[in-house]
Amino acid sequence: MVLAAPAANNVSPLSEADNTANATALTRVGARSAGLPTGSDGIDSLITRAYDLAAYKPFRRALLFDQMATVRPTRQSHNGAVIQLNMVGDLDETVATATLVEDYDVVPTPLKSYKSDIVLNEYGRVVTTTALARGTSFIPLDPVAAERVGRNMGATIERLALSVITAAGGIQNDGTAGAVPNVATNAGGPSDTLRQASEYFKANNVGTFANGKYRAVLSPGAETALRGEADAAGWRYYQINQEESGGMGSIAQGYVGTYEGFDVVVSSLLTGNNALFFGEDGLAKGFSMAAGFGANPGVVVSPVVDRLKRFASVGWYHLVGYARWKAEGIQSGVLTPVP
């Protein structure tokens, strides 16, 4: 037997006409616009927007290029606007000129020296909040400003380092000036480009970093080209055959890691299928050794100096410069996808 509940138990006791005629009979919110009520005949004005009090951060790229500066001169003769790096070349290795003649004295072999300059410049940025903004904002502005300033100083210096890395400069082994780095491009496949870069470094006696590896910074497109290379000479085939899981580790995670003698990382500052390859001492970083200066930028909290103490400022400051040093230590290339 089915029992039917009385209608009054499951429907509104008022009709729509009754509710429209007597809006206070029920507590309800009327018509909506963008989620908020638009009427004014009931409790509409009591329904408001709620705010998340967190100030979220945008997506951010990893900061990589300052780390490539393995030369950081600290034994400076004195404070200066330009720091000069000095290199004394090796003696001539030609066997013929080292062959001695019994009845003649030895002719001295000259020493040759070369130099590269690091020019120091001031860099910085500041954010100022006003008393009115601080007193009327529902989010505390000072912590947000301080965090964004801290991030900005690293990101700005990152771009400064990259601008020097990709430009001509430095000294080659023969003492001539270094050109724009561009020797490691191989149309045979992405892995071939890494192998060509490794061969170039070894042929020019470029040292590795402290862990015994070179470094490769790839654009997102270049990394995709490398991970998609499935032939027998490619990254994917290597991972499948080297890992007990059959490539489920690196392939499933999309992580290149160490490959062909390079620690591989990705930077969105590089575009297309471009890549940069680094060995020891390719990049130098200079900074003032005077009191108050250092290798890294510093956050500066400005004193409040206006008469009504309304303006509070926080910023960053750095006196720094970068330069190519041993030119063979930085090279670039393109990781061409395999058709």
C-alpha positions as CSV (number, residue, x, y, z in Angstrom):
1,M,0.0,0.0,0.0
2,V,1.4,3.4,-1.0
3,L,0.8,6.3,1.3
4,A,0.6,9.8,-0.2
5,A,1.9,12.6,1.9
6,P,-0.3,15.7,2.3
7,A,0.5,18.3,-0.3
8,A,1.3,20.9,2.4
9,N,4.3,18.8,3.4
10,N,6.2,19.1,0.1
11,V,5.1,22.3,-1.6
12,S,5.3,26.0,-0.7
13,P,2.3,27.1,1.3
14,L,2.2,30.2,-0.9
15,S,1.6,30.5,-4.6
16,E,3.9,32.5,-6.8
17,A,1.1,35.1,-7.0
18,D,0.9,35.3,-3.2
19,N,4.7,35.6,-2.9
20,T,4.9,38.3,-5.5
21,A,2.1,40.3,-3.9
22,N,3.5,39.9,-0.4
23,A,7.4,39.8,-0.7
24,T,8.0,39.6,3.0
25,A,6.0,36.4,3.4
26,L,9.1,34.4,2.4
27,T,12.8,35.2,2.7
28,R,14.0,34.9,-0.9
29,V,16.5,36.4,-3.3
30,G,15.0,37.6,-6.5
31,A,16.5,38.0,-10.0
32,R,20.2,37.6,-10.5
33,S,22.9,39.4,-12.6
34,A,26.4,37.9,-12.5
35,G,25.3,35.9,-9.5
36,L,24.2,38.9,-7.5
37,P,20.6,39.9,-6.8
38,T,19.2,42.9,-8.7
39,G,15.9,43.6,-6.9
40,S,15.3,46.0,-4.1
41,D,11.9,44.8,-2.7
42,G,13.2,42.1,-0.3
43,I,16.5,41.1,1.3
44,D,18.4,41.6,-2.0
45,S,20.7,44.3,-0.6
46,L,21.9,41.9,2.1
47,I,23.3,39.5,-0.4
48,T,26.9,40.6,-1.3
49,R,30.1,39.3,-2.9
50,A,32.6,37.5,-0.7
51,Y,36.3,37.9,-1.3
52,D,39.2,35.4,-1.0
53,L,41.7,37.3,1.0
54,A,44.7,35.6,-0.6
55,A,46.6,37.4,-3.3
56,Y,47.6,34.6,-5.6
57,K,50.7,34.5,-7.7
58,P,50.8,34.1,-11.5
59,F,52.6,31.2,-13.1
60,R,56.4,31.7,-12.9
61,R,59.3,30.3,-14.8
62,A,62.3,28.8,-13.1
63,L,65.4,31.1,-12.7
64,L,68.4,29.4,-14.3
65,F,70.8,31.6,-16.1
66,D,72.5,33.4,-13.2
67,Q,73.6,30.0,-12.0
68,M,75.7,29.5,-15.1
69,A,78.2,32.3,-14.0
70,T,80.9,30.1,-12.5
71,V,83.4,32.9,-12.6
72,R,82.8,35.5,-9.9
73,P,85.9,37.6,-9.3
74,T,86.3,38.5,-5.6
75,R,90.0,39.2,-5.5
76,Q,89.7,42.7,-6.8
77,S,92.5,45.2,-6.6
78,H,90.1,48.0,-5.7
79,N,86.5,49.2,-6.3
80,G,86.0,50.0,-9.9
81,A,83.3,50.6,-12.6
82,V,84.8,47.8,-14.8
83,I,86.3,44.5,-13.6
84,Q,89.0,43.2,-15.9
85,L,89.4,39.4,-16.2
86,N,92.9,38.3,-17.2
87,M,94.0,35.2,-19.0
88,V,97.6,34.1,-19.8
89,G,97.8,31.7,-22.7
90,D,99.8,28.4,-22.8
91,L,103.1,28.1,-24.5
92,D,103.3,27.1,-28.1
93,E,103.1,23.3,-28.4
94,T,104.6,22.9,-31.9
95,V,107.2,20.2,-31.9
96,A,109.3,21.8,-34.6
97,T,110.0,24.9,-32.5
98,A,110.9,22.8,-29.5
99,T,113.5,20.8,-31.3
100,L,117.0,22.0,-30.2
101,V,120.0,22.6,-32.3
102,E,123.2,21.6,-30.5
103,D,125.3,24.7,-31.2
104,Y,122.6,27.4,-30.8
105,D,121.1,28.9,-27.7
106,V,117.3,28.5,-27.1
107,V,115.1,31.4,-28.3
108,P,112.6,32.4,-25.6
109,T,109.0,31.6,-26.2
110,P,106.8,34.6,-25.5
111,L,103.9,34.6,-23.0
112,K,100.6,36.1,-24.3
113,S,97.8,37.6,-22.2
114,Y,94.2,38.4,-23.0
115,K,91.5,40.2,-21.1
116,S,87.7,40.6,-20.9
117,D,85.8,43.3,-19.2
118,I,82.7,43.1,-16.9
119,V,80.9,46.5,-16.9
120,L,79.0,47.2,-13.7
121,N,75.6,49.0,-13.9
122,E,72.9,49.8,-11.4
123,Y,69.6,48.0,-11.6
124,G,66.5,48.2,-9.5
125,R,62.8,48.7,-9.2
126,V,60.5,50.0,-6.5
127,V,56.8,49.7,-5.5
128,T,55.1,52.5,-3.5
129,T,51.9,52.1,-1.5
130,T,49.9,55.0,-0.2
131,A,48.2,55.5,3.1
132,L,44.8,55.7,1.3
133,A,45.4,52.3,-0.4
134,R,46.6,50.7,2.7
135,G,43.7,52.0,4.8
136,T,41.0,51.0,2.4
137,S,42.2,47.8,0.7
138,F,40.7,44.5,2.1
139,I,44.0,42.8,1.3
140,P,47.2,43.8,3.2
141,L,49.2,45.4,0.5
142,D,52.7,45.6,2.0
143,P,53.4,41.8,2.2
144,V,52.2,41.5,-1.4
145,A,54.4,44.3,-2.6
146,A,57.5,42.9,-0.8
147,E,57.0,39.4,-2.3
148,R,56.5,40.7,-5.8
149,V,59.6,42.9,-5.5
150,G,61.6,39.9,-4.3
151,R,60.5,37.8,-7.3
152,N,61.1,40.7,-9.7
153,M,64.7,41.2,-8.7
154,G,65.5,37.5,-9.6
155,A,63.5,37.6,-12.8
156,T,65.1,40.8,-14.0
157,I,68.6,39.7,-13.3
158,E,67.8,36.4,-15.1
159,R,67.0,38.3,-18.3
160,L,70.1,40.4,-17.9
161,A,72.3,37.3,-17.8
162,L,70.5,35.8,-20.8
163,S,71.1,38.9,-22.9
164,V,74.9,38.5,-22.3
165,I,74.9,34.7,-22.9
166,T,73.4,35.0,-26.4
167,A,75.6,37.9,-27.5
168,A,79.1,37.9,-29.0
169,G,81.9,38.1,-26.4
170,G,84.5,36.4,-24.4
171,I,88.0,35.1,-25.4
172,Q,88.7,32.0,-27.4
173,N,91.6,29.7,-26.8
174,D,93.6,31.4,-29.5
175,G,93.0,34.8,-28.0
176,T,90.5,36.0,-30.6
177,A,87.1,37.4,-29.6
178,G,84.2,35.0,-29.3
179,A,81.4,35.2,-31.7
180,V,77.6,34.7,-31.1
181,P,77.3,31.1,-29.9
182,N,75.9,29.0,-32.6
183,V,77.6,25.7,-33.5
184,A,75.4,22.9,-32.3
185,T,72.6,22.5,-34.8
186,N,72.1,19.1,-36.4
187,A,69.2,18.3,-38.6
188,G,69.6,14.6,-37.9
189,G,67.6,14.7,-34.7
190,P,67.5,16.3,-31.3
191,S,69.9,13.8,-29.7
192,D,72.4,14.5,-32.5
193,T,72.4,18.2,-31.5
194,L,73.3,17.3,-27.9
195,R,76.0,14.9,-29.1
196,Q,77.4,17.6,-31.4
197,A,77.5,20.1,-28.6
198,S,79.2,17.6,-26.4
199,E,81.7,16.9,-29.1
200,Y,82.4,20.6,-29.5
201,F,83.0,21.1,-25.8
202,K,85.4,18.1,-25.6
203,A,87.3,19.1,-28.8
204,N,87.9,22.5,-27.2
205,N,88.8,21.1,-23.8
206,V,85.8,22.8,-22.1
207,G,85.6,21.7,-18.5
208,T,82.4,20.4,-16.9
209,F,80.6,21.7,-13.9
210,A,81.4,20.4,-10.4
211,N,79.3,17.3,-10.9
212,G,81.1,16.2,-14.0
213,K,78.3,17.2,-16.4
214,Y,77.6,19.9,-18.9
215,R,74.3,21.8,-18.8
216,A,71.6,22.2,-21.4
217,V,68.8,24.7,-21.2
218,L,66.0,23.8,-23.7
219,S,62.9,25.7,-24.8
220,P,59.7,23.9,-24.1
221,G,59.5,23.1,-27.8
222,A,63.0,21.7,-27.9
223,E,62.3,19.5,-24.9
224,T,59.2,18.1,-26.6
225,A,61.2,17.4,-29.8
226,L,63.8,15.5,-27.7
227,R,61.2,13.5,-25.7
228,G,59.4,12.6,-28.9
229,E,62.5,11.1,-30.6
230,A,61.8,7.4,-30.7
231,D,64.4,6.0,-33.1
232,A,67.3,3.8,-31.9
233,A,69.6,6.8,-31.5
234,G,67.0,8.9,-29.6
235,W,66.1,9.7,-26.0
236,R,62.9,7.6,-25.9
237,Y,64.5,4.4,-27.1
238,Y,67.3,4.9,-24.6
239,Q,64.9,5.3,-21.7
240,I,62.9,2.2,-22.6
241,N,65.9,0.1,-22.8
242,Q,67.8,1.5,-19.8
243,E,65.0,1.5,-17.2
244,E,63.7,-1.6,-15.5
245,S,60.3,-0.2,-15.8
246,G,60.6,0.0,-19.6
247,G,60.7,3.8,-19.6
248,M,57.7,4.2,-17.3
249,G,59.8,6.4,-15.0
250,S,61.2,9.2,-17.2
251,I,58.7,8.8,-20.1
252,A,55.6,8.7,-17.9
253,Q,56.9,11.7,-15.8
254,G,58.1,13.7,-18.9
255,Y,61.4,14.2,-17.2
256,V,64.6,14.3,-19.3
257,G,67.1,14.5,-16.5
258,T,70.7,13.7,-17.4
259,Y,71.3,12.7,-21.0
260,E,74.3,12.6,-23.3
261,G,76.5,14.2,-20.7
262,F,74.1,17.1,-20.0
263,D,71.9,18.0,-17.1
264,V,68.8,19.1,-19.0
265,V,66.5,21.8,-17.8
266,V,63.7,23.9,-19.4
267,S,63.3,27.6,-19.6
268,S,60.3,29.5,-21.1
269,L,62.6,32.4,-21.9
270,L,63.8,30.3,-24.8
271,T,61.4,30.1,-27.8
272,G,60.9,27.8,-30.8
273,N,63.2,24.8,-30.6
274,N,66.2,26.7,-29.4
275,A,68.7,25.4,-26.8
276,L,71.7,26.7,-24.9
277,F,74.6,24.5,-23.8
278,F,77.0,25.4,-21.0
279,G,80.4,24.3,-19.8
280,E,82.7,25.6,-17.1
281,D,83.7,29.3,-17.1
282,G,81.6,30.4,-20.1
283,L,79.9,33.2,-18.1
284,A,81.4,35.6,-15.6
285,K,79.6,37.8,-13.1
286,G,81.0,40.9,-11.5
287,F,79.8,43.0,-8.6
288,S,81.1,45.6,-6.2
289,M,83.0,44.4,-3.2
290,A,82.4,47.7,-1.3
291,A,80.4,47.6,2.0
292,G,76.6,47.2,1.3
293,F,77.1,45.5,-2.0
294,G,77.3,41.8,-2.9
295,A,76.8,39.0,-5.4
296,N,73.0,39.1,-5.1
297,P,70.5,41.9,-5.3
298,G,69.1,43.2,-2.0
299,V,65.7,44.3,-0.9
300,V,65.5,48.0,0.1
301,V,62.8,49.4,2.4
302,S,62.7,53.1,1.8
303,P,62.4,55.6,4.7
304,V,59.1,57.5,4.9
305,V,60.0,61.0,4.2
306,D,56.8,62.8,3.1
307,R,55.4,65.2,5.7
308,L,52.2,63.2,6.3
309,K,53.9,59.8,6.2
310,R,51.6,58.5,3.5
311,F,54.0,56.9,1.0
312,A,55.8,53.6,1.9
313,S,58.2,52.1,-0.6
314,V,59.9,48.8,-1.0
315,G,62.3,47.9,-3.8
316,W,65.4,46.1,-4.9
317,Y,68.8,47.3,-5.9
318,H,71.9,45.6,-7.5
319,L,75.2,46.8,-8.9
320,V,76.2,44.0,-11.2
321,G,77.5,43.0,-14.6
322,Y,77.9,39.9,-16.7
323,A,80.3,39.0,-19.5
324,R,81.2,36.1,-21.7
325,W,84.5,34.8,-20.5
326,K,85.9,31.6,-22.1
327,A,83.9,31.8,-25.4
328,E,83.9,28.1,-26.1
329,G,82.1,27.4,-22.8
330,I,78.7,28.6,-24.2
331,Q,77.1,27.4,-27.4
332,S,73.6,27.4,-28.8
333,G,71.7,25.1,-31.1
334,V,68.3,24.0,-32.4
335,L,66.7,20.6,-31.6
336,T,65.0,19.8,-34.9
337,P,62.0,17.4,-34.4
338,V,62.3,14.1,-36.3
339,P,59.6,13.9,-39.0
